[in-house]
Amino acid sequence: MTAEYKVHGPVAVITLANPPVNGLGLSTRQGIVDGLNRANDDAAVTSIVITGAGGAFSGGADIKEFGTDKSLQEPNLHSVIAAVENSPKPVVAAIHSVCMGGGLELALGCHYRVAAPGCSVALPEVKLGILPGAGGTQRLPRVLGVEAALNMIVSGEAIKSEMIGMLPGQKLFDKLVASPEELAAEALAFAQSVADVRPLPLVRNLPCKHPQGDAYFQFARNMVKGMSKNFPAPAKCVDAVEAATKRKFADGLLFERELFINLMWTPESRSLRHLFLAERAASKIPDVPSDTPKRDIKAVAVIGAGTMGGGIAMNFLNAGIPVKMLEMKQEALDRGIATIQKNYEAQVKKGKLKQDKYEQRMALLSTTLSYDDLKDADLVIEAVFEEIGVKEAVFKELDRVMKPGAILASNTSTLDVNKIANFTKRPQDVVGLHFFSPANVMKLLEVVRGDATAKDVLATVMAIAKKIKKTAVVSGVCDGFIGNRMIEQYGRQGGFLLDEGCTPEQVDKAMEKFGMAMGPFRMGDLAGNDIGWAIRKRRYTEKPDMKYSKTADLLCEKGRFGQKTGAGWYDYVPGKRDAIPNAEVVKMIEDHRASLGITPRKISDEEIVQRLVFALVNEAAYILEEGIANKASDIDVVYIFGYGFPVYRGGPLNYADEVGLFNVVQAMNRFAKNPLDDAAFWKPAPLLAKLAAEGKTFN
């Protein structure tokens, strides 16, 4: 069992021991109930303490059991909490480090709670598209007050225990100890002090009212509606907490359970739970075990002080790792440092960063104009112009100066990492680290594994990604890796839609209504239309049979490269990001359409969404089949964290699974009959066709 039982004098201690966060899996739940029974059967025991081993009291549900029948097997969490409440001897929760979800609900079921400072307390279920399902919405308002509890439940954000201890009238903690080290002794002493107190206090018996009642809950609904469209759970949280103020406790519990079960079956919750597991699975590489030795990264070098280089450097400075930045000219270094300072100063101004932290980070940054000064770095990342000749010159220099065992990384977004590795005599030390712009903000990091990349290099960069708070996904080597290879097909479909009758604004609005952070044409303007133009020129030579719309080329020939030139598919006012439709661009599209002899047709938003999203799905199926991505969920993570795919849809492959792969293939067969589209592309990838025929899913 994953719960230990020990007796300390008159106090029995039940310790949850299910690492890493003492998840409340079936074995742990059984251990708690067995411990309670043993303690209550032992005449020498007068009180009971429940606590957690290691770095958590309990993080809630066991991830391994999430969504399986095991999570419902008796004793389920409701039954465990009932056993705690019904214990004839007082039960004290000794809370520390992490107390979240079901862990907090368990603590709320105890008669008393003693907490250590620094403990993160939360009911984060809303982030999985559900609400607390074991009494959290009914008990938390009784100990914190309705407003504080509802804010915690709707946001899902953690609050430190000492902050909760300062709330006026809070009844969550009966005692807040001075330090984590004192918790065990203080909890034992507290348990002995309440051994004879009767009746035993129950949170369920506390009053729960709001002075403004209906008016407050209407206000809360309006706030939640404005902030969480597309997410049904927050509004249901309001309903559940309102029930705590209006219904008997037992009726409120039943209502909470009904809402919980209904939310579990929504596509939004399925998608959010998929993403929760996918993000954690992304760090697992099939042939690189978790105990693979890692190289020590104490100092980092960055080649290039431009937008990408500066953003990359900030990630390491934020994590307390010294960075040496190299440029060819002092003016370029000065510009780069000024940009980093400006970014940090903006955070200080907004109150997101303290002045002393800003100064500490800047003190970790040094600069140089000489490659020889990089020789002591453990990891070097180049962020120079995306051209293979430029990369060759850089890597030959790095091969010359870097110490043995240093990791040589390229921030390339499309180029061949194997070719780059072969510019050195140490290809085993070379890896791709594709940061997304702005690199100091975007969470995704594509880790590109070359044919020769050593396993300890992979293990090291995955660990360092975690340290700099990135979600890392491993990709094999191919043109564009995972994300950019797929986005090329997405962009091609956008071009065909313009040829057939759409405007850029119509396509963008349809995709943004679907939930994308921005549509393909606004995204092109942000990235720079000249980047796509350069790739297409390469394609015209490499893949002469591949069909493209020429509209984007015409736009670039006019010098409309996007936000950086103030004009792209849209016009832009300096200092603003608002995309203003341009009549000349629309006329350019219409004239080009007419020159091809195409009669425009009315295209529905549904067709726009399906063509763009299913283009991503079909290319992703090839990527999976070729082994470029380890698993389907990795592709979903790339698109959620790197390309603005809607979180509540769980990524393109999860979305395809929700639609049904049979339906996806049927739609693709329809698109293949469109004479203005690319019929060859719409032939389903073999993996997609196979899964659809067998009634299976990607994930």
N, C-alpha and C positions, 0 to 999 in steps of 0.2 A: 504494500500500500504506500501511497505517496503522502502520508501524514503520520508523523511520529508522536508517540505518547510517552510522557515521562511524568513522574510525580516528584515535586519539590516540597517536602514537608506536607502541609495540608492542601497544597494547590496542585492540581493536575494541569499539565501544559500540553496542548495539542499543537504541533508545529507542522504547518503545510510545507511539504518538501517535494515540489514538482517543478524543477528549474525549466526555463530561466526566471519565470515570474509567478511561480506557484499557481498555475492555471487550475481552475476548479473542474478538472476532469473527473470521470466516474470514480476512479480509484481514490482520488483525493476526497471526493464527497463521501465515499464509503468510510474512509479513514476518520473523517470528522465525526460522523454519526457513531462509529464504533468507539471512538475516544470518549464521546459524551456518555455513552452507555456504561463504559468501564468506570468513568469518574463517578457517575451517579450510583453505581453498584458498590463503590468502595466507601465504607463508613468513615475511613480516615481522611477522605478528601472532603473539604468543605466548600471549595470554589474552583473554578476552571478558567484557564487563560487560553485563548486561541491566538497564535501568531504565525509568522511566516519565516522560513529559513532564507539565508542569503540576502539578495538585494531587493526583496519585495515582501509585503504582507500578502497581497494577491493582486494580480493584474486582471482577474476575471475569468471568463470562459477559457477553456483549454483550446488553443488554436487547432490542435490536431483533431479535435472532436467537432469543430465548428460545422454546424449544419448537418451533422450526422445523427443517427438514431441514438448513439451513445450519450449525446448531450441531454436527451430526454429520459434516459433510463433511471429508474429509482435506485438510490435516492436522488431525485433531481434537486436543483438548487432551492426550489420552494420547500421541498421536504426537509432539506438540511436546515434551512432557516427556521422552519416550524419546530424541528427538534431542539434547536438552540433556544428558541423562545420558551418552549415547554420544559426546559431543563429545570428540575426542582432546586438545583444549586446555581448560584450566580455565575454567568459566563462573561468574561471580560475580553474584549478584543484589544490586543497590543499591536498597534498600527505603526508601520514604519516604511520608509522608502517609496513604495508604490502601493496605493490602495484604490483600485479602479474597477468600474463595471460591477460584475458579480462579487468581486472582493469587497467593495464598499457596501453592496447590498447585504452581504454576510455580516459585516461589521455592524450595520444598522439593525440587524436581527439580534445582536448580542445585548445583554442587559446594560453593559457599561463599555466605554471606549477610552483607552489611554493611548495617546499619540506622541510620537517623536517629532521634533521639528524637521523641516526639509522633506516631509513626505508629500508626494504628489497625489492629490485626491481628485477623482473625476468619475463621472458617469458618461463615458465617451460613445455610447451605443449609437447616438444619432449619426456619427460619422460612418456607421455601417448601414445606414438607412433604416434602423430600427429604433426602439426606445428601451429603456431599462425594463426587463421582463420579470424581475424577481422582487418587486415591491419598491424599487428605487423611486418611482414617481409618487408613491404614496407615503413613504417614510421620510425621504429627504426634506420635503416641505415642513414636516412636523418638527425637525430639529434645527433647520436653518432659517425658517420663514419662507413664505411662498415665493417672494420675488428673487431672493438669492438662490433658492433651489431651482426655480424655473430657468434662471440665467445659466446655471451650471448644466442643466439637463439639455437645454436647447443648443447651447454652444458646444457641449462635449469637451470643453477645455479644462485642463487641470488647474487646481489652485493649491498652493502650498499650505500645509497644516497650520503653520503659525499665523497665516493670513486668516484662515477660518477661525482660529482661536480668538482673533481680535474682533470678530463680528458681534455686535451687541445682541445679547439674548440667545446666542447659539447653544444648542444642546447636543451637538454632534460629539464633542469631546468632553468627557467628564474630567480629564486631566491632560495637560500638555506638559511633558517632561522637559528638562533643561537641555538634554542632548541625547542623540540616538544611543550612545553607549550606556545610558542610564535606564533605557526603556525596560529591559528584562527585569531588573531588580525592582523598579518602580511599579511595574505591572503586577509582580508577585505580591508586593506590599499592599497595593491597592486591592487586589483580589482578597487578601486576608482581611482587610478592613471592612469589606462589605459582605463577608461570609454570612453574617447573621441578619442582614437587613431584609425585611419582608414587609409588604409584598415586593416581589422583584419588578423593577421598572421595565416597561415595554414601550418602545417608540410608538407602536400602533395606538397606544392609549393617550398619546399627547394630542392636544387640540390642533386643528388646522383650519385657519380662516384667513381671509384677506379683507381689510376694512372697506375697500372699494368694490369688492366682489365682482359682479358682472362687468362693470366699467373697466376694471383692470384687465380682465381676461380678453375683453374686446380689443383693448389697446395692444395687448400682447399678440393677439392674432394678426392684427394689422401690421405690426412690426415684423413678425415672422414671415408673413406672406410676402412682404416687400424684399426680404433678405434671402429667401430660400425657395424661390419658384423652381420647379423641376424636382424638388426634394420633398416628398410627402411626410417624412418623419417629424420634422420640427413642429408642424401644425398639430400633429397627433400628440406630441409631448405636452402642448398647451392643454389639449382636451383631457389628458390623463391627470395632469396636476390640478386642473379645475375640479375633476372628479374627487380628488383627495379633499377638497374644501367643501364638497356638497353631498358626498355619499358616505355611508358607513364604511369603515375600513375594509371589511371583507368584500363589499360590493365594488369598492374602488380597485381592489386587487384583481377581481374578475374582469373589470373593464380594462385595466392595464394589460392583462393577459390577452384579451380579445384583440386589442389594438396591436400588441406585439406580434401575434400570430399572423394577422392580416398584413402587417408591414413586411414580415419575413418573406412573403410570397410576391412582393412587388418586384418588377424588373430592376428598379433603382437599388433596392436592397441587395438583390442577387449580384448586381454589378459592383456595388461598393464592397461587398464581402469578397468577391472575386479579386478586386484590386488590392484589398488588404492582404490577402494571401499571396497574390502575384508579386507585390512589392517585396515581401520577405523572401519569396522563392528566387527572385532575380539574382541574389548574391550567391546562390548555390550553383556551382559548375560541376557537371557530372564526373569529370576525371580529375578534379582538383579538390581533394578532401579538405575539410575545415581545419585539420591539424597540419596542413602543409606549412613548412617553415616560411617565415616572412623576412624580408630584408628591412633593415632599420632605416627609416626616413627621418633624418633630423634636420636636413637643409635641402631647399628646393631652388632650382634655377629656372627662369622663364626667359625664352628668347622672343623678343618682340614686346614693345611697350604700347602697342595700339589698343583698340577697344577690347579685343579678345585677350591679349596678353595681360593687360591691366586687370581685367575681370578675373582671369585665372589666378593671378597673384593674390588678389583679395581673399579668395577662398582659403588659401594657406595662411595668410596673415591672420584671418579671423580665427583659425584653429591654433594660433600660437606657434606656427612653424616659420622660421626665417626664410626669406626669399631674396635672391639676387637676380635683378632684371638686366638683361643685356640688349643694347641697341647699337646700331652702327654710327649714329650721330647723337651728340649731346642734346640738340634741340628736341629730337624724338623722345629721349629719356625725360627731359623736362616736361614735355606735353603729357607723357604717360603718368608721371608722378602727380602732376597737377590734376589730372582726371581722377586718380585714386583719392587724392585729398578732397576733391569736390564731392565725390560720392560719400565719403565718410562724414564730411561736414554737414551734408544734407541729413544724414542719419542723426547726428548730434542735435541739429536744429529741431528735428521732429521728436526728440526725446527717446529715440530708439537705441542710441549709443551714448555712453558716458564719455566725457572729455578725456578722462585718464585712460580709458580703454582705447580710444582713438589714438592717443599719443603712444601707447604701448604697441599698437599694431604698426604704426608708421615707423617706429624704432626698429622693427624687425625687417624693414625693407632697405635693401642697399642696391646700388646700380653699378654698371661697368660698361666700358666700350670694348673690352678684350675678352675673348673666349677663354684665355688662360686663367682668368679669375674665377671660372666656374668649376675648376678641377675638383673641389672638395664637396660639391653637391651630391646628394644621394639619388635625387630624381631631377631630371631636366625635361622641361616641356617646351617644344617649339610652337610658336603661334605666329608664323610668318606667312607671306603671300602664298595662296593656294596654287602653286605651280611646281611641277616635279623637279625642274632644274634648280629652283630656289631651295627646295627641300634637300636636294642632293648636296649642295654646297654646305648647308647647315650641318647635316649629319656627318659629313666627312670631317668637319671641324670638331664636332662633338666626339667622334671616334678618336680623334687625335688627343684631345685634352682631358676627357672625363676619366675618373679613376676606375679601376676594375670593379665590377659589381654595381656600378651606377645604372639606374634605369633611364633609358632614352625614350621619351614619349613624343609622339606627334599629335597635334591638334587637328590634323587633316579631317575634312568632312566628307571627302569622296575618293581621295587618291589611294593607290595600292600600298598598303603598309608593308607587304612582303618586299616590294621594290625598294621602299625606303629603308627597310632593315638591311637589305643587301648592299646599301651604300656604306655599311660599316663592316668591321671584322667581328662584330659581336651581335649577330641578329637575334640571339636568345634573349638579349637585354632590351630589345626594342618592342614597343607596344603603342597602339593608338589610344589616345585619351581625347575623345571628341566632346568638348564642352559646347554647350548651347548658349547663344547670345540672348541677353547679357549674362556672361559666365558667372558673375557674382550673385545672380538672382535665380537663374533657371536650375531646377533640381536634377535634371537628367544628365548623366554622363555615359556616353557609349564607349565601352572598353573594347578596342578592336584587337583581336587575338591573331597575330601573324602565325604562319606555319611553324616558325622557329621559336616563338615566344615561350620562355621557360615558365613552368608551373609556379615557381616561387615568385616570379615577376607578376603573374596574374593574381596570385593570392595577396601579394603586397598592395597592388593598386586597388583591388577590391576593398581591402581594409582601410587604405588611405582615403578612398572615396567616402566611406562611412564617417571617417574622422572629419572630413570637410563638409559633411552633411549633404552628400549627393546620393541619389538613387542610381546605382551603376548597373548597366545591362551589358552582357558580353555579346559581341558580334564577331562573326567570321569576316574574312576579307572578301569584299566584292565592291563594285562601283556604287558608292553611296551608302554602303553598309546597310543597316536596317531602315532607319528613318528616312534618309534622303533618297534611297532607292525607291521606296514606296511613294514618297511625295511627288516624284517625277510623273508617275502614272496618274496621280490625283490632278496635277497641273495640266497634263495632256487632256484629260477629260474636260477641265475648265475651258481650255482653248476650243475644243470641239463644240461645247455648248454656246460659246460666242458665235462661232460660224453658223450655227443652226438657228439662232434667233434670240439668245439671251443678251442682256447687258451685264457688265461686271457687277453692278450694284445688285441686280436680281440674284445672281449666283451667290454673292457674298451674303445677302440677307437670308437666303434659304439655308445656307450652311450655319449661319449664326443663330437662326431660329432653331435649327437642329441641336445647337449647343456648342459648336466650335467657338473658340475664343475669337477667331476672325476667319473670314472666308478666304479663298485662295488668292484673290486679286489684292485684297488689303495686305495679306501675308507677303505676297510678292513685292509690294511697295515697301514693306518694312524691311525685308531681307535685302532688297536691291534687285531690280529686274535684270540688271546686267549680269548677275551671277547665273541665273537661269539661261540667259542668252548665250553665255560662254559654254555652258553644258550642252545646249542644243547644237551649237556649231560643231562641237566635238562629235555629237551623235550623228549629224548629217554625213560625216565621213565614216565613222565606225559602223553605223547601222543605217545604211542608205534606204533600207526597206521599211524602216519604222515611220509611221505616219504622224505628222505634227500639224497643228494649226500654225499658220505663219503670222497670226495677228500680234502675238507678243514680240516677234522680231520687228514688225512695223513700228510698234510702240518704242522699242529701244533705238531704232534708227532715228527717231525724233528726239533722242536724248532724255526720254522720260523714264529715268531709272528708279523713281520712287521717292520716298520721304527725304532721302539725302539730297535730291535735286529739287525738292519742292513740287515735283510733278511726276506722276506715274500713271497708273490706271485712273487715279484721282488726283486732284490738286490738294496742296497742303499749305497752310499758313504757318510761317516761322514760329516755333515755340509751341505749336499745337499738333496733336495727332489726328485730328478730325479729318476723315476722308470726304472730300467735296467732289461730287460727280462732275465730270468735264464733258461738255457737249461735243467738243472736237474729237475726243476719244471715241464717243459713241458714233459719230459720223465716220470716223476712220474704220470702225468695225463694220458699219453698214456698207461703206464703199467697197471694202475688201470682200464682204459677203456677196455683193452684187457682181464683183469682178469674177467670182467663182461660179456665178449663175445659180446661186442658192436662194430659194424663196424662204424667207424666215417663217418659222412656225411658233405657236405658243407652247412653251415648255413648262410643265408643272414643277412646283417646289419638290414634290415627291420624286420626280424623275431626276432632278438635279442632285438631290441627296443620295439617291441610290447609285447613280453613275459615279459620283465622286467617292463615296464610301466603299462601294463594292470594288472599285478599282484598287483601293488600298488593300482590301481583303484578298483579291486574287493574287496580287504581287506578294503579299505576305505568305500565301500558301506556297509559292515557289521558294521563298526565303527559308521557310520551315523545311521543305523537302530537300533543299540543298544543304541543310545543316548550318546555314549562316546564323540563325537564331537557335538557341537550345530548346526553347519551348514556346508555345503559342502565347502564354501569359507574359513572356518577356517582351513580345511585340506590343501587347496592350500597354505595358508599362512605358515603353518608348513613346507611344503616341499620347498617353495621358500627360506625362511629365515633360515632353519635349515639343509637342506639336499642338497643344491646346485642345485635344479631343475631350469631349464632355465627360467629366468624372462619373456622372450618374449613368453613363452608358458603358462604362467599364473597359473601353478600348475597342478598336475596330473588330477584332476577332470575337470578343465577348458579345459585341453588338450583333455580329453575324450569327452567333449561336442563339441569341435571343430571337432574332428574326426567323431562324430555321435555315440550315444550309440548303435544304431542298428549295426553299423559296428564293434564296440568293442565286442559285444556279438557274432557276426558271427566269429570273429577271435578266441575268447575263445572256441567256439565250435570246431574249427579246432584243437586247442592245446589239447583239451581233448581227441582227437583220437590218440595222440602221445603215444605209449606204454611206452616210457621212462620218460614221464612227470607224473604229479599227476592229473589224470582225475577228482578226487573228488574236488580238489581245483578249477578247471576250470569251474565247474558248477556255472553260474552267481549267485551272491548274490541276494536274492529276490528283494531288492530295485532296483538294476541294471536291472534285468530282467523286472520289472514292468515299469520303466521309458523308457526302450528301446521299449517295446511293445506299450506304449502310445505315442511314438514319443516325449518324454519330455527330459529335461536335468537335471543335478545335480544342476546347479546354475541358 
